[in-house]
Amino acid sequence: MAVYEILIADDHPLFRSALQQALTQGLGPGVRLVEAASIAELESRLAEKPDWDLVLLDLNMPGAYGFSGLVLLRGQYPQIPVVMISAQEESAIVLRSKEFGASGFIPKS
């Protein structure tokens, strides 16, 4: 059984791969990582398993408009911690992420 189960939701394959590598190195081989490249895929993964340890969510993904992906997660799965990931690093974006219920924010830079 995995020690941590993390869902990586980002539409850029290279960035998902980099996150997987960093998480595997940091958390060890017991981590279970699953990817979603769109909001539709994210919803499918959440329907299959609603108790992830963490969701890493890109702000701009196919099927999401602004913070709609985060609002969806917070409304339907309030027990799952969500950390936003974005190339947009403005303080207003970080603040809005936290206002909408994100546990944290990771800039892509």
C-alpha positions in Angstrom: 0.0 0.0 0.0 1.2 3.5 -0.9 2.3 5.8 1.9 1.0 8.8 0.0 -1.5 9.0 -2.9 -1.2 12.2 -4.9 -3.1 13.3 -7.9 -1.2 15.6 -10.3 -3.6 17.7 -12.4 -1.7 19.6 -15.1 -2.1 19.8 -18.8 1.7 19.9 -19.6 3.2 16.4 -19.8 6.8 17.7 -19.1 5.7 19.5 -16.0 3.7 16.4 -14.8 6.8 14.3 -15.3 9.0 16.8 -13.4 6.5 16.8 -10.5 6.5 13.0 -10.5 10.2 12.8 -10.4 10.5 15.4 -7.6 7.8 13.7 -5.5 9.2 10.2 -6.0 12.7 11.4 -4.9 11.3 13.4 -2.0 8.7 10.9 -0.7 10.3 7.6 -1.8 9.1 4.6 -3.7 5.9 4.2 -1.6 4.2 7.2 -3.1 1.4 6.6 -5.6 1.2 9.3 -8.3 -1.7 9.5 -10.7 -2.0 12.1 -13.5 -4.9 14.1 -15.0 -4.4 16.4 -18.0 -7.8 18.1 -17.9 -10.6 18.9 -15.5 -12.6 16.1 -17.0 -9.8 13.6 -16.3 -9.5 15.1 -12.8 -13.2 14.5 -12.1 -12.9 11.0 -13.4 -10.0 10.2 -11.1 -11.9 11.7 -8.1 -15.0 9.7 -8.9 -12.9 6.5 -8.9 -11.2 7.5 -5.6 -12.5 10.4 -3.5 -9.9 10.2 -0.7 -6.6 11.4 -2.2 -3.9 12.6 0.2 -3.2 15.6 -2.0 -4.2 17.1 -5.3 -1.6 19.3 -7.1 -3.8 21.5 -9.4 -2.7 23.7 -12.3 -4.6 26.9 -12.4 -5.0 26.9 -16.2 -6.2 23.6 -17.5 -8.5 22.5 -20.3 -12.1 22.6 -18.8 -11.2 25.1 -16.1 -11.9 28.9 -16.2 -10.0 30.9 -13.7 -10.4 29.3 -10.3 -13.3 27.0 -11.3 -11.2 23.8 -10.9 -10.3 24.8 -7.3 -13.9 25.8 -6.5 -15.1 22.4 -7.9 -12.7 20.5 -5.7 -13.4 22.6 -2.6 -17.2 22.2 -3.1 -17.3 18.4 -3.8 -14.2 17.2 -2.0 -13.5 19.5 0.9 -11.5 16.9 2.8 -8.8 16.7 0.1 -5.9 19.2 0.4 -5.3 21.1 -2.8 -2.1 22.9 -3.7 -2.3 25.2 -6.7 0.5 25.3 -9.3 0.8 28.1 -11.8 3.1 30.0 -14.0 1.1 33.1 -12.9 2.9 34.2 -9.7 1.3 37.5 -9.0 0.5 38.0 -5.3 -3.2 38.5 -6.2 -3.3 35.0 -7.8 -1.7 33.5 -4.7 -4.1 35.3 -2.4 -7.2 34.3 -4.4 -6.0 30.7 -4.4 -5.9 30.8 -0.6 -9.3 32.6 -0.4 -10.8 29.8 -2.5 -9.5 27.2 -0.2 -6.1 26.1 -1.5 -3.7 24.7 1.1 -0.7 26.2 -0.7 0.7 27.6 -3.9 3.7 26.5 -5.9 4.9 28.8 -8.7 6.1 26.9 -11.8 9.3 29.0 -11.9 
